[in-house]
Amino acid sequence: MYLPRGSRPFVVPFVVFLLFLLLRSPFDWIFKGHGSFWVAEPQYWIFPLQTVICGWLVVRFWRAYEFEPPRKVLGSFLVAVLVLIVWVSPQEIFRQAARTEGFDPTVFAETPGLYWGNLIFRFVRLVVVVPLVEEVFWRGFLLRYLIQEDFQKVKLGTFTWSSFLWTSLFFGLEHAGPDLVVAFITGALFNLVAYRTRSLASCVLVHALVNLLLGLYIMATGQWGFW
């Protein structure tokens, strides 16, 4: 597979992340409701494995990302709250059905080690690995690559309508399904953070704050489908 020069650290963790998501589908299709628990419910081992491997890849490529200290931290928190409202608005404002089907850590309630292990891995994935993997790809790479193939010559935060709209659209398609529209809006807001701060670390921070707040919302409401 051809990768633009210098793009491997930005693209590879994201591709591996997607491959793990695709790995779940055949298990769900073939074994759902059959066989042992770990075969029939693969999310309880695929997601922790995805967390470890993708986290390791980010650490492996860390020097390529040129993180600077986050900027406009207060603004980042306000954007995170806005994005959280966008994500939960179908249930909380428009009264769509609660999303209770999904990664439910309470299935291990009687086994504290498994319960806390799964929950910790889930939050590490949600708050650390996902923001890093996605932001270095979407804002660190694609938002610039759609302006110029030699993307490293494009300063983070350089605006064009085409890169803004295409990146927002692809971000929405990554979350296809019930989250498509809200993910498109979220992608657009995350792009605005990149334009406003010109800081990849700020984009990661906003994404991490959103996911932390969403994780707390999930635990409070039991809407496991938001994982």
Phi, psi and omega in degrees: 000129180284132174235135177303151182303130178082002186270346187306313180298334182273330189263318188301312179302323180291318179297317178297320177302315180293323180299322177294323177295320178292329180298329181293325187302310180296327176296315180298319185289319186274318193250357183304122180083005181227161174071194182288163181303316186290337175275319182285336181235070189292342182299338184281351171236335179292315183294316174299320178295319176300319180299314183294311186290315179292323175298319178296320180296319178298316178297319180301322184259011192309318185296339183283346189272341177052053177291135171249164178304141179302148179243155176052056187296319179299315177299324178298319179294320180294320176297320180299317178296318179299315180295320177302316179300318178301315184294321185263358183300324178303323180274315189278332183251314185263004171059037171287165184298142177298146183259082187268350181269127179161206183287096186255104182293344183288351175296342178254021186303330182271000178233088188306322181298314179292321180299306183289326177298312178296319182294318180296314178300321181296318180288324176298317177299311186293317191262336184247301189289311182299311178301320180292308183299315184286319183289323178293333177278303187291307183270323181286327183248292193297318181302329178269324182297326180287352173266317182206135183301319175280074193296335183290348174274353180263123179292138176301131182100001175288129187258134161219148181298321184295314181292324178298311184288318181293319179295319177298317181295313181295323176299319177295318180293330176300328181255036184304153184114217182293344183261006187303308184291313181293329178290324175299314178298317179298316178301320178295318179294319177296323175298320179296325175298317178299318180292321184287319186260335186053036185224119177294324178298324178293322177297316178297317181299313180299314180299318180294319179297316177302311184292325176296313179297320178294320177299318178294321177298317179300314182295327181284330187251345183071022179269077188294343180293346178280348180303000000 
